């Protein structure tokens, strides 16, 4: 039971910071926050994503490119141009690293106001940090795993952020339903997004990219947005709309 709770904590904790910070703040800037709050959120993102930590700079730019080039050859991740999800993940990793390490020229429209904390990212993305987190996770399993099948969950904890990404970037462009006709293959995965905390309303998001609430119909409850509303109400962030 402890292992299950640990995996759930990492799944939803890491997912929240990917959705709240990397996606809605870094890429789309649907709300603002103080520099202190931003730095704190960098650290919390690292704590919850651990060995699969993603930089706000690399993620933010790549996601803007995804919206600009959805389902074309220039899309960083698209089932329409990648043979399978593993090929897409590998290509996405390479593009992300090229952006994050500034090895390629990026149009200014994709970099404008994207948050960057270079010194922290260098540490959080380092091999040392990833190996440290991986070792701690393995140690946790050694201490608390009670059955053999719980060890099958270890790869999920080590690759949590890429798994979150592939669920949306692959499956939400193949399966699901649509509320809006758009010029791409984006779909809503679930009527109630219990798995991805609102990220699964991908068709809604592609239609209204700057909207803080990814839900549209009454039953499309965006859990991340509800938390954003609370953070806005207590003054930790400021919603733009």
C-alpha positions as CSV (number, residue, x, y, z in Angstrom):
1,X,0.0,0.0,0.0
2,X,2.9,2.4,0.8
3,X,4.3,1.9,-2.7
4,X,0.9,2.6,-4.3
5,X,0.5,5.8,-2.3
6,X,4.1,6.8,-3.2
7,X,3.4,6.3,-7.0
8,X,0.1,8.3,-6.7
9,X,1.8,11.1,-4.9
10,X,4.5,11.4,-7.6
11,X,2.0,10.9,-10.4
12,X,-0.4,13.7,-9.4
13,X,2.2,15.9,-7.7
14,X,4.5,15.9,-10.8
15,X,1.5,16.2,-13.1
16,X,0.2,19.2,-11.2
17,X,3.5,21.1,-11.5
18,X,3.8,20.2,-15.2
19,X,0.3,21.5,-15.9
20,X,0.4,24.5,-13.5
21,X,3.9,25.7,-13.9
22,X,5.4,24.3,-17.2
23,X,2.3,24.4,-19.3
24,X,-0.1,27.1,-18.1
25,X,2.5,29.5,-16.7
26,X,5.7,29.0,-18.7
27,X,4.1,28.2,-22.1
28,X,0.8,30.1,-22.0
29,X,1.2,32.6,-19.1
30,X,-2.5,32.5,-18.2
31,X,-1.5,33.9,-14.8
32,X,1.4,35.8,-13.2
33,X,3.4,35.3,-10.0
34,X,6.1,37.0,-8.1
35,X,9.8,36.2,-8.7
36,X,9.9,34.5,-5.3
37,X,6.9,32.4,-6.0
38,X,8.4,31.5,-9.4
39,X,11.6,30.3,-7.9
40,X,9.8,28.3,-5.2
41,X,7.7,26.6,-8.0
42,X,10.9,25.7,-9.9
43,X,12.1,23.9,-6.8
44,X,8.8,22.2,-6.1
45,X,8.7,21.0,-9.7
46,X,12.1,19.5,-9.2
47,X,11.0,17.8,-6.0
48,X,8.0,16.2,-7.5
49,X,9.3,15.4,-10.9
50,X,12.6,14.1,-9.5
51,X,14.6,12.1,-12.1
52,X,12.4,13.2,-15.0
53,X,12.6,16.9,-14.2
54,X,11.7,19.2,-17.1
55,X,12.9,22.8,-17.5
56,X,10.3,25.5,-17.8
57,X,12.4,27.1,-20.5
58,X,12.7,24.0,-22.7
59,X,9.1,22.8,-22.1
60,X,7.6,26.3,-22.6
61,X,9.3,26.9,-25.9
62,X,8.7,23.4,-27.2
63,X,5.0,23.6,-26.3
64,X,4.6,26.9,-28.1
65,X,6.1,25.3,-31.2
66,X,3.6,22.5,-30.8
67,X,0.7,24.9,-31.0
68,X,2.2,26.8,-33.9
69,X,3.0,23.7,-36.0
70,X,0.5,21.2,-34.7
71,X,0.4,18.0,-36.9
72,X,2.9,19.3,-39.4
73,X,6.5,18.2,-40.0
74,X,7.7,21.0,-37.7
75,X,5.6,19.8,-34.8
76,X,8.0,18.6,-32.0
77,X,5.6,15.7,-31.3
78,X,2.8,14.4,-33.6
79,X,1.4,10.9,-34.3
80,X,0.8,12.2,-37.8
81,X,4.6,12.3,-38.5
82,X,6.1,9.9,-36.0
83,X,6.0,6.1,-36.7
84,X,5.2,5.1,-33.2
85,X,5.1,6.7,-29.7
86,X,8.7,5.6,-28.9
87,X,10.0,7.4,-32.0
88,X,8.0,10.5,-31.0
89,X,9.4,10.4,-27.5
90,X,13.0,10.1,-28.8
91,X,12.5,13.0,-31.3
92,X,10.8,15.1,-28.6
93,X,13.7,14.4,-26.2
94,X,16.3,15.6,-28.8
95,X,14.3,18.7,-29.6
96,X,13.9,19.5,-26.0
97,X,17.6,19.1,-25.2
98,X,18.6,21.3,-28.2
99,X,16.3,24.0,-27.0
100,X,17.2,23.8,-23.4
101,X,20.9,23.8,-24.1
102,X,20.4,26.6,-26.7
103,X,22.0,24.6,-29.5
104,X,19.5,25.8,-32.1
105,X,18.2,29.2,-33.1
106,X,14.6,29.8,-31.8
107,X,12.3,32.4,-33.2
108,X,11.7,35.2,-30.6
109,X,8.0,34.6,-30.6
110,X,8.6,31.3,-28.9
111,X,11.0,32.6,-26.2
112,X,9.2,35.8,-25.1
113,X,8.8,35.9,-21.3
114,X,9.4,32.2,-20.9
115,X,10.8,31.8,-17.3
116,X,14.4,30.7,-17.0
117,X,16.6,29.9,-14.0
118,X,19.7,28.8,-15.7
119,X,21.8,27.9,-12.7
120,X,19.0,25.9,-11.1
121,X,18.1,24.1,-14.3
122,X,21.7,23.1,-14.9
123,X,21.7,21.4,-11.5
124,X,18.2,20.0,-11.6
125,X,18.7,18.6,-15.2
126,X,22.2,17.2,-14.4
127,X,23.1,13.6,-14.4
128,X,24.0,13.8,-10.8
129,X,20.5,15.0,-9.9
130,X,18.8,12.4,-11.9
131,X,21.0,9.6,-10.5
132,X,20.4,10.8,-7.0
133,X,16.7,10.8,-7.4
134,X,16.8,7.4,-9.1
135,X,18.8,6.0,-6.2
136,X,16.5,7.4,-3.6
137,X,13.4,5.9,-5.4
138,X,15.1,2.5,-5.6
139,X,16.0,2.7,-2.0
140,X,12.4,3.5,-1.1
141,X,11.2,0.4,-3.1
142,X,13.8,-1.7,-1.3
143,X,12.5,-0.6,2.1
144,X,8.7,-0.6,1.4
145,X,7.9,-2.9,-1.5
146,X,6.2,-6.1,-0.1
147,X,5.3,-7.9,-3.4
148,X,7.1,-8.5,-6.6
149,X,4.6,-6.7,-8.8
150,X,5.1,-3.4,-7.0
151,X,8.6,-3.3,-8.6
152,X,6.8,-3.1,-11.9
153,X,5.8,0.5,-10.9
154,X,9.5,1.6,-10.4
155,X,10.0,2.5,-14.1
156,X,6.8,4.7,-14.0
157,X,8.3,6.7,-11.1
158,X,11.6,7.1,-13.0
159,X,9.9,8.2,-16.3
160,X,6.9,10.1,-14.9
161,X,7.2,13.4,-16.8
162,X,7.7,11.7,-20.2
163,X,4.8,9.4,-19.5
164,X,2.6,12.4,-18.8
165,X,3.7,14.0,-22.0
166,X,3.1,10.9,-24.2
167,X,-0.4,10.4,-22.9
168,X,-1.4,13.9,-24.2
169,X,0.9,14.3,-27.2
170,X,0.2,10.8,-28.6
171,X,-3.0,9.4,-27.3
172,X,-4.9,12.7,-27.1
173,X,-4.2,13.1,-30.8
174,X,-5.7,9.7,-31.6
175,X,-8.4,8.8,-29.2
176,X,-11.3,10.7,-27.6
177,X,-14.0,13.1,-28.6
178,X,-14.1,16.7,-29.9
179,X,-16.1,19.7,-28.8
180,X,-14.5,22.0,-31.4
181,X,-13.5,21.7,-35.1
182,X,-9.9,22.6,-35.2
183,X,-7.2,22.3,-37.9
184,X,-5.5,19.4,-36.1
185,X,-6.1,16.0,-34.5
186,X,-6.4,17.1,-30.9
187,X,-9.1,15.3,-28.9
188,X,-10.5,15.3,-25.3
189,X,-9.5,12.0,-23.7
190,X,-12.1,11.8,-20.9
191,X,-15.5,13.3,-20.1
192,X,-14.1,13.7,-16.5
193,X,-10.3,13.8,-16.6
194,X,-9.5,11.8,-13.5
195,X,-6.1,10.8,-14.9
196,X,-4.5,14.0,-16.2
197,X,-6.0,16.7,-13.9
198,X,-7.5,18.7,-16.9
199,X,-4.7,18.2,-19.4
200,X,-6.8,15.5,-21.1
201,X,-9.2,18.2,-22.4
202,X,-6.8,18.6,-25.3
203,X,-9.2,19.6,-28.0
204,X,-10.7,22.3,-25.8
205,X,-7.1,23.6,-25.1
206,X,-6.2,23.7,-28.8
207,X,-9.3,25.7,-29.5
208,X,-8.7,28.2,-26.6
209,X,-5.0,28.0,-25.9
210,X,-4.9,31.1,-23.6
211,X,-7.9,29.9,-21.5
212,X,-6.9,29.0,-17.9
213,X,-9.8,26.5,-17.6
214,X,-9.3,23.6,-20.0
215,X,-12.8,22.2,-19.2
216,X,-15.7,23.5,-21.4
217,X,-18.8,21.4,-20.8
218,X,-20.3,21.3,-17.3
219,X,-19.0,17.8,-16.7
220,X,-15.4,18.6,-17.8
221,X,-13.9,19.4,-14.5
222,X,-10.4,20.7,-14.7
223,X,-8.9,19.9,-11.3
224,X,-5.7,22.0,-12.0
225,X,-7.8,25.0,-12.7
226,X,-9.7,24.6,-9.4
227,X,-6.4,24.7,-7.6
228,X,-5.3,27.7,-9.6
229,X,-8.5,29.5,-8.5
230,X,-7.6,28.8,-4.9
231,X,-4.1,30.1,-5.4
232,X,-5.4,33.2,-7.1
233,X,-8.0,33.7,-4.3
234,X,-5.2,33.7,-1.6
235,X,-3.0,36.0,-3.6
236,X,-0.1,33.6,-4.5
237,X,-0.8,34.0,-8.2
238,X,-2.8,36.5,-10.3
239,X,-5.1,35.1,-13.0
240,X,-5.2,37.3,-16.2
241,X,-8.8,36.5,-17.1
